[in-house]
Amino acid sequence: MVSVREVARAAGVSLGTVSNVLNRPHVVSESTRLRVQHAMIELGFVRNESARQLRAGRSNTIAYVVLDAANPFFTDVARGAEGAAEAADLSLYLCNSDNRPDRELSYLTRLEQQRVAGVLITPVDADHPSLDEIPRRGTPVVVVDRTRADGAHCTVAVDDVLGGELAAAHLLDLGHERIAFVGGPHVLGQIRDRCAGAVREAVRAGHPADSVVRIDTASNTVGDGRQAGARIAGMRSSHRPTAAFCANDLVALGLLQQCVALGLDVPGDLAIVGYDDIEFADAAAVPLTSVRQPRHELGRTAATLLIEEATDPDHEHQQILFTPELVARASTRRR
């Protein structure tokens, strides 16, 4: 690696002048600055940002620990966070916990050791003690797509209970009296809340709570949706749901694929509602009705709060809850 000393020698200036060109270019005359920059290019000099951050005692990076990088929802949230980070001249690291608490904790430990400026996280467990310990040691944490009742962190989420109510109300309005809720595991707060909202809306409409039938899945992938579709198709007709509300769009798309493979009509034999309204929802063979979340806005808002917390000693925690929106398409309504 080419050193700062070599650049100074090649440009015929002092070490301090090279340092100023790197850190305070406005204090260096244009001719000197251009001479130093030319020497850097000629020598192939690469700035040692790690050393600079170590001396400054702060990092120019933030991180987002996502729950499942295979889900386009989290990619879209990350893009929103990246935009806010870029505007603040920060870099964004993306880490995938893959729904594994051990992997999540490993990432949090490494990020803290690397002295990142702050951490965004969609946690497996929003009440895990590590989420409280890390800020106490000086690294801000903002919880994304989850809520916490204690107000100890900034949180940015969507009202998932309301989202479940919207999905169920749409299906009930269409005349469906037996609705499957497809998704899991229910240890995830988002899954619990979406299911609870659907059950609440069914009861409010005068149906028993068990009119919402849980079809539990190990995770929330397209493959889980296909397996759920096979299970639903195998039920006795007298017990088979006529509609399904899925925990996310990937599950809904898998369920839709299985219905098509089995020759079932959507929505005639089974109406399907997803959640998130990812880009693929509208592009499906049967365009998918979905509960829309403001994905980019979630990420942008969360990153903005994190940056404020990292830079403003008077920062106060905020709990921001966005409102979901149901987008009706052909998977529940014939055109």
HELIX and SHEET records of a PDB file:
HELIX    1   1 VAL A    4  ALA A   11  1                                   8    
HELIX    2   2 LEU A   15  ASN A   23  1                                   9    
HELIX    3   3 PRO A   25  VAL A   27  5                                   3    
HELIX    4   4 GLU A   30  LEU A   43  1                                  14    
HELIX    5   5 GLU A   49  ALA A   56  1                                   8    
HELIX    6   6 PRO A   72  ALA A   87  1                                  16    
HELIX    7   7 PRO A  101  GLN A  113  1                                  13    
HELIX    8   8 SER A  130  ARG A  136  1                                   7    
HELIX    9   9 ASP A  160  ASP A  173  1                                  14    
HELIX   10  10 GLY A  189  ARG A  204  1                                  16    
HELIX   11  11 ALA A  209  SER A  211  5                                   3    
HELIX   12  12 VAL A  222  ALA A  233  1                                  12    
HELIX   13  13 ASP A  249  LEU A  262  1                                  14    
HELIX   14  14 GLU A  279  ASP A  282  1                                   4    
HELIX   15  15 ARG A  295  THR A  311  1                                  17    
SHEET    1   A 6 SER A  91  ASN A  96  0                                        
SHEET    2   A 6 THR A  61  VAL A  66  1                                        
SHEET    3   A 6 GLY A 118  ILE A 121  1                                        
SHEET    4   A 6 VAL A 141  VAL A 144  1                                        
SHEET    5   A 6 CYS A 154  VAL A 158  1                                        
SHEET    6   A 6 GLN A 319  PHE A 322  1                                        
SHEET    1   B 6 VAL A 212  ASP A 216  0                                        
SHEET    2   B 6 ILE A 179  GLY A 183  1                                        
SHEET    3   B 6 ALA A 243  CYS A 246  1                                        
SHEET    4   B 6 ALA A 271  ASP A 276  1                                        
SHEET    5   B 6 THR A 289  ARG A 292  1                                        
SHEET    6   B 6 GLU A 325  VAL A 327 -1                                        
END                                                                             
